[in-house]
Amino acid sequence: MSDKKNEDYTIRMPDSAMRSPYGGEKDPFIPQRPSRVASHHSLASPISNIENSPIFSVLAYCLSSISMTIVNKYVVSGSEWNLNFFYLAVQSIVCIVTIELCKQLGLIKNLAPFDVNKGKRWFPISLLLVGMIYTSTKSLQYLSVPVYTIFKNLTTIVIAYGEVLWFGGSVTPLALLSFGLMVLSSVVAAWADTRSAAQTAEAAAALATLNAGYAWMGLNVFCTASYILSMRKVIKSMNFKDWDSMFYNNLLTIPVLIVCSLVAEDWSSENLSKNFPPESRNALLIGMIYSGMAAIFISYCSAWCIRVTSSTTYSMVGALNKLPIAVSGLIFFSAPVTVGSVSAIIIGFISGIVYAWAKVRQTQVAKNSLPTTQPTMSASSQSTRDAANS
């Protein structure tokens, strides 16, 4: 975000000095001689091209988010799996260790030391994060990846109306259309899922599993909206930089997740052997470690995508990325492919595009209009004012 802000105020100097090692127009007829700087630049140019490539940034963001969902589904999809708190604790520990390692290597330079007072203020946000990620893994455990992805769109509706109630935001007619499509896609997905489950040999057990998944998904929608809206309210006043919020989130959730795991989960050797069978134990442990690192990959790739493209492109990529995530669930986990499920994926995909376009249009209108009255305050603006008054 800081990179995009700097671009608006960059003064581009004349490039005449770049045309010749002697100053460009000063000696135009003297032949250029190869220099160490030029050779070094030629060696670094492939890496620079990748770092500034919109295509590579978009692909990296899509692959990291898809792999995160697939790995999470793989870990929690075991028939005897019941160690979700432990899994999330491992994710947070791996994330903190990776962040500290990157800081020691100089890859992360703007991470401030832990502040106890900030930790106390941020701890309620971390509790909301625990609720969000726990209900997310539980719903993903019971639902297929396409249905999970489609129902996640409902979080957008709750957040949008939370913005209206808490921060004085607004909902445009185009956004309302996207919300209607999101609800329609969820209804179609649920109908197709229950119909497919009813036709199986163990219909009662399959329907019970789906109902549990829908219940956890409903809780996840409200937990996610509560976390995001609360974080927007607090994060500006905390003066967090790029990596600070991820660092505090993961560090503060570790003790909570460990305590919850020790209290609520079965740590007997018999249960551990059920959750980690010998034939898939190594793959599960690798997946758990990768999921913690993938959170950092997604954060980096998101910032990379915004830096080399724009926030508009990033929002569109986020909407378009729902389709490959849903399709990957059909490929890797043999989710039932029916007319209803495919229709729900397509409707959900269209709803995401419509919503992203609605946000782009709303931003363009806000930029092009002159404020004749006091404008409606968005979440970020309200948070900035709260930070100034605190």
Buried (B, 14 or more C-beta within 10 A) or exposed (E): EEEBEEEEEEEEEEEEEEEBBEEBEEEEEEEEEEEEEEEEEEEEEEEEEEEEBBEBBBBBBBBBBBBBBBBBBBBBBBEEBBBBBBBBBBBBBBBBBBBBEBBEEEEBEEBEEEEEEBEEBBEEBBBBBBBBBBBBBBBBBBBBBBBBBBBBBBBBBBBBBBBEEBBBBEBBEBBBBBBEBBBBBBEBBBBBBBEBBEEEEEEEEBBEBBEBBBBBBBBBBBBBBBBBBBBBBBBBBBEBBBBBBBBBBBBBBBEBBBEBBEEEBEEEEEBEEBBBEEEEEEEBEEBBBBBBBBBBBBBBBBBBBBBBBBBBBBBBBBBBBBBBBBBBBBEBBEBBBBEBBBBBBBBBBBBBBBBBBBBBEBEEEEEEEEEEEEEEBBBEBBBBEEBEEE
